[in-house]
């Protein structure tokens, strides 16, 4: 297992720069997820690490060794493709043995390693089947087994769960987490699914348009996003971003959203004092808006527009003076067109610069 | 539909078994089944050196054409599919350009070029001419085959430790085999049935392929039953070859590879 370091990596296709100055270190045994919308360059980064794509500028190091010019077969990384890329003319066992055979392992070792990995991935008894006779979940596990049987330095996973149905995806997610815990492998995971990124990783790297926007532990990124892109990319339903204005009246700071006026508590006064009189973007996550009269702060009246029950809780869209807001509640008795009081948890709110979209607090730190 | 397809085959088969009386009826209706079915024609043909010789020539030519056109066409197709380079369209157009003209038009220049090269009056020459016709098709069929194989498979093989060449021979080629078998059948049929090039290139020699021999017999003694027997014998290797190669033509060869 190993440490991977990207140092100012740039990838260009012609004049089109798809990866812009990308630097990232993945520590030994760490599970790092690269997340971003499709086309943001995350798969390209993975493929450059695997050696399938040339690096235009910058360097990639595996265990301190520069790997720019090492062909994929000599990098000792394993990769699971989104499509699984199982060899259709080989049985499951032959698929798993493929890499071992190329490494000229003795026959006895190959057999025992196949047995081991079939057991580890609950594929016992399927060794003689062909990929076409397997279910989606089984194929996925074969692809994982084939990669991990080589005990690679780094395991690369390119959207490995995206072809599975919702139920299976959930199961494979915990399975992946278990495998990472048991094998202690360094894993670099690419996905566009923010839930996967949040739930699986030690650290998450959020990408947009070829740039690394933010890197950090899942909750750290969730709770203090660096800008509006990161804030709205993580979380479902996404964070509410509202046009607002900070105003100072006497000793108190207020956030004005439309005609509503929300007081900021004293502890935040320092942080936002310099923003007084400025237009900002006010961000609040759906779970930080509560329904009811009690709680911190003054309730505001809003009209219920849409109710989406999820079972244990509901997503409710309300209109606050023509501004749409999503909130999550476990109350079961909300019906559309009713007027309800809502309270913003101002301590959890985020403030972003209207122009740059940067988080005002993060920027100050 | 079945009738339309089967009728000529039946008639050919019937004639091949007919005795002379069932063919030359002197104005009476030709019977649906010969009066006295006989294998006389077959016996005669199979013991005739001329026929056996032509059959062997045909077989040699066809197999040689298959081998050469696969060796030339498959790597070309692979390169055209996997590597993008400028002028690719112009190149593919050139590759198929011989098929723009009727065979009878291209045969003269071909003979003219082949004569100084010593490719006239022998099997190699005819096979080479047949390759001119078949290579474009092989390239097109094989391009379709390689396009249908996801590039992921090869890249996966590389990440697992295979070099580019190993990846091609252990993964891409075996997966492509069924499709390439289809191309092989096509070339075999094309060469086996081809007449014009074989006729011109073998005009001044004792060699002849079966279609050429058929024409020679046709121009002298057009005996229906004998001709039919030759036709049947001409079809047998085609059927056999197709059956053999078809084993590799399993449907859904790439099923389960991706997704």
Boltz contact constraints between the chains, C-beta under 6 A:
constraints:
  - contact:
      token1: [A, 50]
      token2: [B, 159]
      max_distance: 6.0
  - contact:
      token1: [A, 52]
      token2: [B, 155]
      max_distance: 6.0
  - contact:
      token1: [A, 72]
      token2: [B, 158]
      max_distance: 6.0
  - contact:
      token1: [A, 72]
      token2: [B, 159]
      max_distance: 6.0
  - contact:
      token1: [A, 73]
      token2: [B, 158]
      max_distance: 6.0
  - contact:
      token1: [A, 73]
      token2: [B, 161]
      max_distance: 6.0
  - contact:
      token1: [A, 73]
      token2: [B, 162]
      max_distance: 6.0
  - contact:
      token1: [A, 73]
      token2: [B, 163]
      max_distance: 6.0
  - contact:
      token1: [A, 79]
      token2: [B, 159]
      max_distance: 6.0
  - contact:
      token1: [A, 81]
      token2: [B, 152]
      max_distance: 6.0
  - contact:
      token1: [A, 81]
      token2: [B, 156]
      max_distance: 6.0
  - contact:
      token1: [A, 83]
      token2: [B, 152]
      max_distance: 6.0
  - contact:
      token1: [A, 83]
      token2: [B, 258]
      max_distance: 6.0
  - contact:
      token1: [A, 83]
      token2: [B, 259]
      max_distance: 6.0
  - contact:
      token1: [A, 85]
      token2: [B, 152]
      max_distance: 6.0
  - contact:
      token1: [A, 85]
      token2: [B, 153]
      max_distance: 6.0
  - contact:
      token1: [A, 85]
      token2: [B, 156]
      max_distance: 6.0
  - contact:
      token1: [A, 86]
      token2: [B, 257]
      max_distance: 6.0
  - contact:
      token1: [A, 87]
      token2: [B, 171]
      max_distance: 6.0
  - contact:
      token1: [A, 88]
      token2: [B, 254]
      max_distance: 6.0
  - contact:
      token1: [A, 88]
      token2: [B, 256]
      max_distance: 6.0
  - contact:
      token1: [A, 88]
      token2: [B, 257]
      max_distance: 6.0
  - contact:
      token1: [A, 89]
      token2: [B, 174]
      max_distance: 6.0
  - contact:
      token1: [A, 89]
      token2: [B, 175]
      max_distance: 6.0
  - contact:
      token1: [A, 98]
      token2: [B, 160]
      max_distance: 6.0
  - contact:
      token1: [A, 99]
      token2: [B, 160]
      max_distance: 6.0
  - contact:
      token1: [A, 99]
      token2: [B, 161]
      max_distance: 6.0
  - contact:
      token1: [A, 102]
      token2: [B, 161]
      max_distance: 6.0
  - contact:
      token1: [A, 102]
      token2: [B, 162]
      max_distance: 6.0
  - contact:
      token1: [A, 131]
      token2: [B, 256]
      max_distance: 6.0
  - contact:
      token1: [A, 132]
      token2: [B, 255]
      max_distance: 6.0
  - contact:
      token1: [A, 132]
      token2: [B, 256]
      max_distance: 6.0
  - contact:
      token1: [A, 163]
      token2: [B, 259]
      max_distance: 6.0
